[in-house]
Amino acid sequence: MTTALDPGSPAGSPAGSRTRGVATGPTASTRPGRPRWMSKAAVNTALVLAGVYTFFPAVWMLMAAAKNATGIMSGHVLGWSDFDVLGNLSGLVHLQGGIYFRWLLNSFFYAGVGSAVCALVCCAAGYAFDKYEFRGKEKLFGLVLLGVLVPSAATVLPLYLLASKVHLVNTVWAVLIPSVVNPFGVYLARVFAQGYVPDEVVEAARVDGAHELRIFGSIGLPMMKSGFATIMLFQFSAIWNGFFLALVMLADQNLYPVSLGLYIWNNAVASDAPSLVSLVISGSVIAVIPVIVLFVCLQRFWRSGLTAGAVK
């Protein structure tokens, strides 16, 4: 008796026992693909266009910062004439008694103190949400996350009304106090606490008799240093670049941050002082430098910090 697979082979032969599912002909034909050089060329072209789009404004700003007002207003910013770097720096030093550098120091104070306190508060809150069990914890955490959805500009008017009730308007506290809380920072800190602070270490410290505040300060916070640096860096950048809160809260120019001061100067350029345009651009370039330096110095923390909790 022969099989349907191989009529000429007996049933007990190896040919007759072959699996029927094995295909003897060629498999589905493979469609010819696009040449690899075309794919690489498309990717490289997209990257070049994205790079030009990103860096052209920065190049324009650097060139304009080195020009005098005549060179900027003439529209030949990218030309190789009308350079006056020392004149622009001298103007920043002498204009209004050098108030620009007062604004710069104010920004360092607001951003430095505000971001450091904010990072500490967020790390403490995130640690508590992760390591402690209490009634309504997840509901409270959900309310914190709702704060992420609220635009910061929408809270400025309520903050102004509260500050006016306690006589904090036109003081440094009106800008500093609202900057020490960040709902997204609390969420990020909880992720860091889950990923970097093992529960076993905390329990071992409790068994050894350490109180909760010491556990957080000696064990939890050092283990969360990447999270602390990441939250501090992002909050520093947000405070440094923000000006709307200061615009509403402050009336004394000596308390202005550099962003608000440059905004006031820029309005003067549009009205009756076009010669200030070179100082506004030069001041903007100087104001960008601290944030860039901070990002570079702390990159080993925030680059690793952004992936915290990605792998369990």
C-alpha positions in Angstrom: 0.0 0.0 0.0 1.4 3.4 -0.9 0.8 6.8 0.6 -0.6 9.9 -1.1 2.7 11.7 -0.4 4.8 9.3 -2.4 2.9 6.8 -4.4 6.0 4.9 -5.3 7.2 4.2 -1.7 6.0 1.6 0.6 4.1 2.6 3.8 7.0 1.7 6.1 9.7 3.4 4.2 11.3 6.7 5.3 9.9 8.4 2.2 6.4 7.3 3.3 6.8 8.6 6.8 7.8 12.1 5.9 5.6 14.9 7.3 2.9 16.0 5.0 3.3 19.7 6.1 6.8 20.1 4.6 6.7 22.2 1.5 8.8 21.0 -1.4 8.5 24.0 -3.6 9.8 27.6 -3.1 8.2 29.7 -0.3 6.4 33.0 -0.9 8.4 35.2 -3.1 10.2 38.1 -1.5 9.3 41.5 -3.0 12.3 43.6 -4.0 13.0 46.2 -1.3 14.0 49.8 -1.6 17.7 50.4 -1.9 19.4 51.0 1.4 21.1 54.2 0.1 17.7 55.7 -0.6 16.6 55.1 3.0 19.8 56.5 4.4 19.6 59.5 2.2 16.0 60.3 3.3 17.0 60.0 7.0 20.1 62.1 6.5 18.2 64.7 4.7 15.5 64.9 7.4 18.3 65.2 10.1 20.0 68.0 8.2 16.7 69.9 7.8 15.9 69.5 11.5 19.4 70.6 12.4 19.2 73.7 10.3 15.7 74.5 11.7 17.0 74.1 15.2 20.3 75.9 15.0 19.7 78.7 12.6 17.9 80.9 15.3 20.8 80.2 17.7 23.3 81.2 15.0 21.3 84.3 14.2 21.2 85.3 17.9 24.9 84.8 18.4 25.7 86.9 15.3 23.2 89.6 16.3 24.6 89.8 19.8 28.0 90.8 18.3 26.5 93.6 16.2 25.6 97.1 17.0 22.1 98.5 16.6 22.7 99.7 13.1 23.9 96.3 11.9 20.8 94.6 13.4 18.2 97.1 12.2 19.7 97.1 8.6 18.8 93.4 8.3 22.3 92.2 7.5 22.8 90.3 10.7 24.6 87.4 9.1 27.1 89.7 7.4 30.7 90.3 8.5 30.4 94.0 9.4 29.1 96.3 12.2 30.6 94.1 15.0 30.7 95.8 18.4 30.9 93.2 21.1 32.7 95.4 23.6 30.3 98.2 23.0 27.3 96.0 23.8 28.9 94.7 27.0 29.7 98.3 28.0 26.1 99.2 27.4 24.8 96.4 29.6 27.2 97.5 32.4 26.2 101.2 32.2 22.5 101.3 31.2 20.4 102.2 34.2 23.3 101.8 36.5 24.0 98.2 35.4 20.6 97.0 36.5 20.9 94.1 34.0 23.4 92.3 36.3 21.1 93.0 39.2 18.4 91.2 37.2 20.8 88.4 36.5 21.5 87.9 40.2 17.8 88.0 41.0 17.3 85.2 38.5 20.0 83.2 40.1 18.4 83.6 43.5 14.9 82.8 42.3 15.9 79.8 40.2 18.7 78.5 42.5 16.8 78.6 45.8 13.4 77.8 44.3 14.7 74.7 42.3 16.7 73.4 45.3 13.8 73.7 47.7 11.4 72.3 45.1 13.5 69.3 44.5 13.7 68.6 48.2 10.0 68.9 48.7 9.2 66.8 45.7 11.6 64.0 46.7 10.2 64.0 50.2 6.6 63.8 48.9 7.5 61.2 46.3 9.3 59.1 48.9 6.3 59.3 51.2 3.8 58.3 48.5 6.0 55.2 47.7 7.1 54.0 51.1 4.2 54.8 53.4 0.7 53.4 53.5 -2.1 55.7 54.6 -5.8 56.1 53.9 -6.6 57.8 50.6 -3.0 57.7 49.4 -3.8 57.0 45.7 -6.7 59.4 45.6 -4.4 62.1 47.0 -1.7 61.2 44.5 -4.3 61.5 41.8 -5.2 65.0 42.9 -1.5 65.9 42.7 -1.3 64.6 39.1 -4.3 66.7 38.3 -2.1 69.7 39.0 0.0 68.7 36.0 -2.9 69.3 33.7 -3.5 72.9 35.0 -1.5 75.5 33.0 0.8 77.5 35.2 -0.6 80.8 33.7 -4.1 79.9 34.9 -2.9 79.9 38.5 -1.2 83.3 38.4 -4.3 85.4 39.2 -5.3 83.2 42.2 -1.7 83.4 43.5 -1.8 87.2 43.1 -5.0 87.4 45.1 -3.6 85.2 47.8 -0.3 87.1 47.9 -2.1 90.4 48.2 -4.1 89.2 51.2 -0.9 88.4 53.1 1.0 91.5 51.8 3.6 89.6 49.8 3.0 91.4 46.5 6.1 93.2 45.2 8.4 91.1 47.3 10.8 88.2 46.5 8.5 85.8 48.3 5.7 86.4 45.8 7.9 84.8 43.1 9.8 82.3 45.3 7.1 80.6 47.2 5.0 79.5 44.2 8.2 78.1 42.7 8.9 75.5 45.4 6.0 73.1 44.4 5.9 71.1 41.2 3.2 68.3 40.7 5.2 66.6 38.0 8.2 66.7 40.2 6.3 64.7 42.9 5.3 62.1 40.3 8.9 61.9 39.1 10.2 61.6 42.6 7.8 58.7 43.3 9.1 56.9 40.3 12.7 57.4 41.5 11.8 56.1 45.0 10.3 53.0 43.5 13.3 52.3 41.3 16.2 53.4 43.4 15.2 52.9 47.1 14.6 49.2 47.9 12.0 48.5 50.6 14.3 46.0 52.2 16.9 48.8 52.9 14.3 51.0 54.5 13.0 48.1 56.6 16.5 47.2 57.7 17.1 50.8 58.9 13.8 50.7 60.8 14.9 47.5 62.5 18.2 49.1 63.5 16.2 51.8 65.3 16.5 54.8 62.8 13.6 57.2 62.8 11.8 58.0 59.6 13.4 61.5 59.0 16.9 60.0 59.4 16.1 57.2 57.0 15.0 59.6 54.4 17.9 62.0 54.9 20.6 59.3 55.2 19.3 56.6 52.9 16.4 57.7 50.7 17.6 61.1 49.6 21.2 59.9 48.7 19.8 57.0 46.7 17.5 59.5 44.9 20.2 61.9 44.0 19.6 61.4 40.2 16.0 62.3 40.7 16.9 65.3 42.9 19.2 66.6 40.2 16.7 66.0 37.4 13.9 67.7 39.2 16.1 70.6 40.2 17.4 71.0 36.7 14.0 71.2 35.1 12.6 73.5 37.8 15.6 75.7 37.5 15.1 76.1 33.8 11.3 76.7 34.3 11.9 79.5 36.9 14.8 81.0 34.9 12.8 81.3 31.7 9.4 82.2 33.3 8.4 85.9 33.5 4.6 86.0 33.7 4.4 85.4 37.5 7.0 88.1 38.0 5.2 90.4 35.6 2.1 90.1 37.7 3.7 90.1 41.2 6.5 92.6 40.9 6.5 96.4 40.4 10.0 97.3 41.6 12.5 97.0 38.8 15.2 96.1 41.3 13.4 92.8 42.0 12.9 91.8 38.3 14.4 88.6 37.0 16.4 88.9 33.9 13.6 87.5 31.7 11.2 90.3 32.8 13.8 92.9 32.5 14.6 92.0 29.0 10.9 92.0 28.2 10.6 95.6 29.4 13.6 96.6 27.4 12.2 94.9 24.3 9.0 96.9 24.7 11.1 100.0 24.8 12.8 99.0 21.5 9.4 98.7 19.8 8.3 102.1 21.1 11.0 104.8 21.4 14.4 103.3 22.0 15.5 101.2 19.0 19.1 101.5 20.0 18.4 99.1 22.8 17.9 96.2 20.4 21.6 95.2 20.5 21.6 95.2 24.3 18.4 93.1 24.4 19.9 90.5 22.2 23.3 90.5 24.0 21.6 90.2 27.3 19.5 87.3 26.0 22.6 85.4 24.9 24.2 86.0 28.3 21.0 84.8 30.1 21.1 81.5 28.1 24.6 80.6 29.2 23.8 79.5 32.9 21.1 77.1 31.8 23.4 75.5 29.2 26.2 75.2 31.7 23.9 73.6 34.2 22.6 71.1 31.7 26.1 70.1 30.7 27.4 69.8 34.3 24.4 67.7 35.4 23.9 65.6 32.3 25.1 62.4 33.9 22.3 62.7 36.4 19.4 63.8 34.2 20.2 61.5 31.3 20.0 58.5 33.6 17.2 60.0 35.6 14.8 60.2 32.6 14.9 56.4 32.2 14.2 55.7 35.9 11.4 53.2 36.3 11.5 52.2 32.6 12.6 48.7 33.5 11.4 46.8 36.5 
